[in-house]
């Protein structure tokens, strides 16, 4: 634990999204030492606390009391108490009412720190097989029809990989809405992440819709959706290089002042082959 300040602190503590072994020792220690734990569902969190033999007092903090309860928690922190915030699973304040408490703490000058750990959106992204360099997180689509339509319209032009959450009973309708709004896209459906029956299914929107006509969705889902035009742009780049001879491809980079070895490395990357393949081709053709 960090030293005490004049006022208390808020600790955002990530909890497992399935596998209890993903709970970090730092989070366990912090939950044991703070004065109060604010939990999304105290009944659910009690099982976690019991497992790790944590006996810290707990209070509820959820979507329906997020403003009034935040004021009460801030009052206690102003009195010098340290408060830990946990959600049912994963990192607090991500698609979670904790964002309200964090904002209000900053407004009141209360220190906030985050103890990293499991996060369903990042776990799914790394498993997806889709582009990870640039991505956006949408969480659950709005239930309001007009708001949902606005979001889907925005996603039509989104070139980054998109991450969404969905409950099993809404999965089929959401897949249908995504297909109607965005057309065909690659998508990876992840469910039961970190658990015994973890499933990662790379597919397309069309194939996913067909699959769930026969299969009943089960468990909470993370949907990782390809951004607009990424596959098309990749294919266009590959076609561009394939239209060149390897000698022309090398000359293209050497003409930019890139040295011979680095040009071979870049050409190999463009063509999806090894640097050794390019080297052997050039040696063979130089000797002919």
N, C-alpha and C positions, 0 to 999 in steps of 0.2 A: 504493500500500500504506500501511496505517496504521503508526504508529511501533511499535517492538517493546516488548512488556511483559515482566515478569519471567517469565511463562509465555506460551506461544504461544496462538494463537487458532484457532477453527474458522470457516471461511468456507463458507457454504452457497451453492453456485454453480449457478444455473439454466442449463441447456443447452437447445438447440433441441429442439422436439418433432417437427421435420421439416425445416423450411427453415433452413439453416445461417446465413442472413443475420440470423436472430433472436438470434444470440449477441451479447451486449453487449460493447463495448470494455472496460468495467470488469471483466467476468468474464475476458476474455482476458488482461488485464494481471495480474489476481490469480492465475490459474492459472500464469502464467509466473513469478511471484515467490514463491509459497509454497514451503515445503520439501518438501511431499508432497501428492499427490492421492489421495484414497480414492475408488475408482470401483466402481459396482455390477458392471460387466462390463468388465474391463480390455481385452479384445479389441475390444469395441465402441467403448469410449472412445478407444482408440488411434487410430482413424480420425479422430475429431474433433480430437484433439490434433495429429495430423500435419497436418491441414488448416490449422490456425491456427499451425503451427510452434511448438508448445509442447513443451518437452523435459524438463519436471519429472518426477522419479521418481513412479511410480504403484504403488498397492497395491490389492488387492481388498477391498471391504466390501459384503457382501450379506446376504440373509435368513438364510443358514445359518451365518454367523460373526459376526452382528451384536453379540453380547454380548462374546465373547472378544476380537474384533478391536477393539471399542470401548475395552476396557481398555488394549490396546496403543497405540492412537492417543492416548488420554488421557495415557499415560505419556510419549509423545514430545512432546505439547504442554506437559506439565509441565516438560519439559527445555528448553522455549523454542522448539520448532518450530511453524511455522504449517502447518495442514492445511486443504486444500480438499476438500469433499465434493461429488461429482457423481453423478447418477443416469444411467440410460441415456438418458432424455429428460425434460425438464421440470425442475420445482423439487424439490430433495431434501427428504425428510421428509414429503412428501405421498403417502399410500398407499405408504410406502417405509420400509425399516429405518432410515433416517437419523433418524427420530424417537427411536430408542433412544439413539443417540450424542448427540443434542442434550440429552436428559434427563440423561444421565450427565455431560455437560460441566457443566451447571448445578449438579449435585450436587457436583461437584469444584471449583467456582468458576472454571471456564475460560470466558473470554469467547467468545460466539458472535455472529456477524453473518450476515445473509442478503443476498445480492446478487440482486435480483429480476430476473425474466425470464419466459420462456415457461412457461405452465401449461395443460395440456390441459383441465382442468375449467373454468377461467374462460373460456378461449377458446370452448369449446363453449357455455357458458351465454350469453355475449354474442351468439352466432350463433343461438340457439334460437328466438327469437321468443316465449318464455315469460316469466313474471314473473321479474325479476332482483333486486327489492328485498330479498326474503327467500328464502334457499335453504339447503339442507343437502347435504353431500357424504358419500356412502356408500362410494365407491371400489368395489372388487370385492366382490360378495356372498360370504359365507363358503361354503366347499365342504362343511363339515359340515351335514348335512341339518337337524338340530335348530336350530343357530345361524341358518341361513338362514331357517327358518320363523319364528323369533323376530323377525328383522329385518323380514321381510315383514309380519308382524302389526303391528309398530310403524309401518311405512309406510302402513298402511291409514288411519291418522288424521293423517298428516303433511300439513299445509296448505301448507308451503313447497315451492318447486320442488326436486326431488330430482335429484342428479347421480350417475351410476354409471359405472364402467368395465366393459368386457367384451371378452373375446377372441373372435375370429370363430367358433371351434369350439363356443363355449358360447352364442352369441347367441340362436339360436332357442329353446333351452330356457329361457333367462332371460326372454325376451319372454313365453313361455307362462306361466311362474311369476308374472310381474308381472301379467299379465292375469287369471289365476285368483285371485290374492290381492287385487288392487285394483279389478278391473272395468275398464271402458273409461276410458281417460285419453288426453289428448294427449301426444305424445312427439316429440322431435326426435332423430334418430340422426345422429351426426357421426362421420366416419371420415377417415383420411388428412389430419388437420388440418395446415394450412400447407404441404402438399405439392401437387404438380402436379395430382393427381386428388382434391383435397379434395371431400368430399360432405357436404352438410347437407340432411337430409330431414325436414321437419316433417310429422307424420302422426299416426295414432292407434295404439294397441296392436293393435287388430283388423287394421287395414290393414297394419301392419308384419309381423304374423304371416303374412298372406296373401302379401305381397310376397316374404318369404324362404322361402316354400314353393316358389317358382319360381326365385329367385336365390340363389346361394351367397354367404354373408357373406365378405368379404375385408377384411383390415386390422384394426387395433385400433379399438374403438368407444368413444365417450363417449355415454351415454344421458342425455338431459335430460327429466325426467318432470314433468308437471303435478302440483301438489299437490292434495289432496282438496278438492273443492267450489269451486275458484277460478273455474272457468267458470260454474258455477251461480250463485255469488254475484254475479259480474259481470253476468250476465243479469238477475238479480233486481233489481239496482240500476238497470239501464237501463230495465227494465219499470216500475219505480216512478216514474221521472221521466217516461216517456212517457205515463203515466196522467194526469199533470198538464198543464194548459195552461202555456204559457210565462209568462203573467202570474202564475199561481199559483206557478210555480217561482221567479220573481223575488221574489215576496212572501215566499216561504219563507226566502230568505236575507236580504232586507232586514229582515225581522222579527227577525233575530238581530243587527241592528246593522251589517251589512255594507253598505258604500256601493254606490251604483247601478252604477258601472263595474266594481267587483270582483264584484258579484253577476252581471252579464252574463258576465264571464269564467268564473265558476264554473258557471253554467247551461250555457254552451257546452261546457265540459269534460264535464259530466255527460251531455250529449246527443250528444257526439261530433261537434259541428259547430264552425264558427268563431265567434269573438266577433262578427264582422261580420254573420254570418247572424242572430244574435239581435238585434243593433242594428237591422238593416233591418226585421226582423219587427215590433219594437216601434214604430219610427217609422211604418211603414205602418198599423198598427192604431190608433195614437194619432190619426192624421189622418182616420180613417174615422168 
